[in-house]
Amino acid sequence: MKTGQRELMSAYTSALRTYLEKTDEAALEVAYELGRRGLSHEISLIEMATIHSDALGQIVSSMPHFPDFSDMLKSSAKFLIESLAPYEMTISGYRETNAALQASEERYRELFENANDIVFTTDFEGRLTSINRAGERLTGYRRDEPPPIPVKVLALEYFERAARMFQELIGGGNSETQELEIITKDGHPLMVEVSARPILSDGKPVGVQGIARDISERKRAEQALHRLNETLEERARHIAHELHDEASQLLVSVHIAIDGLAQSLPASGQQTVAEIKQLIEQIESELRRLSHELRPTILDDLGLVPALEFLAQGVSKRFGIRITVEGDTGGRLPAQAEVALYRITQEALNNITRHSGANHVAIRLQKEDNKIHLTVTDDGAGFDVQSVLGQKGRSGLGLIGIRERVIPLRGECIINSSPGKGTEISVLVPSEGKDAYTYPSGR
Amino acid sequence: MAVTGNEVRVLIKSDEDILAARQEGRELGVRLGFGPSDLAVIATSISELARNLLLYAKNGSIICWPINKEPRKGIVIQAEDEGPGIPDVEAVLKDGYSTSGGLGLGLPGVRRMMDEFAIVSHPGRGTTVTAIKWKE
């Protein structure tokens, strides 16, 4: 027994004896004082209870006659409670801890419930174990719905992708964000972007938790952009055709008419006619160039690389820049990809000739797995990418146009540039597979 | 000692007054039907608040009265002084601030034991500490 404990024991015994003889507030105040003293001597709650029990034993054994136990026990309990009350002040602030814990749980619950995205967890079999309000609202399924929900939820064509993702997750690994289509309870399709990770317990995966974002708006915008690009291409093809075929035919007629006119003119007029014919030839060649830029038939007929070579030759000749085209695509690409990559290169060259003052441009094409990698690199002035992309005026439009060409192809676009360091535009688009180019006509 | 309506008021000027305040508070607690452990908590809170009065304000009052806020009933314990006041109330509610040696007694201890707790202090003019224990 500690010294403090022994002293407390004797003080406690005498105070308890006094209280049992006369149950008044003064004795109870002593009990409180003893409890407080116990606390400051680091005597634990259990040690205090032991002191009480020993003290009571001593008092009873020293009593001359058999006491009235019922009354005595009641009184001694009151005394004990009084002496333990100061401990209530310190019991590691358990009330506060509890309140703090509850408040924190409440905050997380609110975050979970009020999120605009679907927040969910599933067990090992892929059955939903929890879903927030947004999840209920968007899918139409209620959280108390009997399992198994996921089988019904996924659109059939996305089932394989989702299953692959789930396998990775329950293997304990992380998975890339996936776009999946789910079918709501009332049968509507809903495009969501799902990012998920495994729930680990002692390092072992026990389920999956994730967030699914409704991306139907974004999908609609992408599809609208895609259709707009298609329409513009179609218009360009039409105008190119008109310029090339109709206008050129007319100019041929003008040639013939002028030749006829020349015969009836004296020799002095021949010189002027020759000048006029030369101007008409210039118009013809300008028309050919315009028509080609609008929609190169060579792109449709021979493919991307010959079209890029032809484009490079033209720009090189007009602006005196050395332009090289390297690499190939390993065969023809889907028409959408060819057009997009051609337009991106065209826009890049446009920017280079207008702003960069470059001497050399390298266009490279490379097939990487089932993707095509296009880079356009120049040694020109360069620019600050963030500030140019942030501009609302015309100068940012070219770059934005490049990015928008890439989006509907589910490709990636990286623009690398800084003042004085030249510019590299790097574009990666899928070259095959239904992933890349299936575009439903819109819902 | 003075009683106004349901209110019990005990002036605290010395240790003996603390005993009287405990007595009054406990009797009111008994009348309101509190059980033994709550009565011990009420008496302990009165002791702690009264000790504080003597220590920091030299003297003051302990006032107790019943509170009836449907559906709950309880007891209010108030310590009132015209002492120097508490410049930083947040600080005194942190454990380890007081002279009780960081055991979590004193004001933070009373706050933990009781169900509701508030301090209003005007430096130079005094302090009022109010605590409520609700009957379960």
HADDOCK unambig.tbl for C-alpha pairs under 7 A between the chains (distance, minus, plus):
assign (segid A and resid 25 and name CA) (segid B and resid 19 and name CA) 6.89 0.50 0.50
assign (segid A and resid 25 and name CA) (segid B and resid 23 and name CA) 5.94 0.50 0.50
assign (segid A and resid 26 and name CA) (segid B and resid 19 and name CA) 6.37 0.50 0.50
assign (segid A and resid 29 and name CA) (segid B and resid 19 and name CA) 6.86 0.50 0.50
assign (segid A and resid 32 and name CA) (segid B and resid 44 and name CA) 6.81 0.50 0.50
assign (segid A and resid 78 and name CA) (segid B and resid 36 and name CA) 6.66 0.50 0.50
assign (segid A and resid 81 and name CA) (segid B and resid 37 and name CA) 6.22 0.50 0.50
assign (segid A and resid 81 and name CA) (segid B and resid 40 and name CA) 6.53 0.50 0.50
assign (segid A and resid 82 and name CA) (segid B and resid 40 and name CA) 5.07 0.50 0.50
assign (segid A and resid 85 and name CA) (segid B and resid 40 and name CA) 5.96 0.50 0.50
assign (segid A and resid 85 and name CA) (segid B and resid 41 and name CA) 5.76 0.50 0.50
assign (segid A and resid 85 and name CA) (segid B and resid 44 and name CA) 6.51 0.50 0.50
assign (segid A and resid 86 and name CA) (segid B and resid 44 and name CA) 6.65 0.50 0.50
assign (segid A and resid 88 and name CA) (segid B and resid 113 and name CA) 6.14 0.50 0.50
assign (segid A and resid 89 and name CA) (segid B and resid 104 and name CA) 6.64 0.50 0.50
assign (segid A and resid 89 and name CA) (segid B and resid 105 and name CA) 6.03 0.50 0.50
assign (segid A and resid 89 and name CA) (segid B and resid 109 and name CA) 4.20 0.50 0.50
assign (segid A and resid 89 and name CA) (segid B and resid 110 and name CA) 6.34 0.50 0.50
assign (segid A and resid 89 and name CA) (segid B and resid 112 and name CA) 5.71 0.50 0.50
assign (segid A and resid 89 and name CA) (segid B and resid 113 and name CA) 5.41 0.50 0.50
assign (segid A and resid 90 and name CA) (segid B and resid 103 and name CA) 6.90 0.50 0.50
assign (segid A and resid 90 and name CA) (segid B and resid 104 and name CA) 5.43 0.50 0.50
assign (segid A and resid 90 and name CA) (segid B and resid 105 and name CA) 6.79 0.50 0.50
assign (segid A and resid 90 and name CA) (segid B and resid 109 and name CA) 6.30 0.50 0.50
assign (segid A and resid 93 and name CA) (segid B and resid 112 and name CA) 6.40 0.50 0.50
assign (segid A and resid 95 and name CA) (segid B and resid 112 and name CA) 6.64 0.50 0.50
